[in-house]
Amino acid sequence: MKKNMGMADRVIRSVIAVVIAILYFAGILTGIWGLILLILACVFLLTSVVSFCPLYLPLGINTCGKSDKL
C-alpha cells in the first residue's frame, strides 16, 4: 500500500475521532447515530495510523507530499 494521506490529514482525522469518542462515552452521542459515529471514528483512527485511505484511490485524492510517499 502506498501512503496517500499527509500529516495534516492524519492529525485532523485523529482529532475528529477522539472528539467523537469523548462525546459518545460522555453520553452526549447516543442511540444508533452515536454508534455509527463511533464506528466512523474507529475507521478514521485506523486510516490515520496506516496513512492510507481506500476511498481516496477511486477519487484520485492524494494529500501526501512528495517527501512522505514510500
C-alpha positions, 0 to 999 in steps of 0.5 A: 500500500502506498501512503496517500494521506499527509500529516495534516490529514492524519492529525485532523482525522485523529482529532475528529475521532477522539472528539467523537469518542469523548462525546459518545462515552460522555453520553452526549452521542447516543442511540444508533447515530452515536454508534455509527459515529463511533464506528466512523471514528474507529475507521478514521483512527485506523486510516490515520495510523496506516496513512492510507485511505481506500476511498481516496484511490477511486477519487484520485485524492492524494494529500501526501507530499512528495517527501512522505510517499514510500 
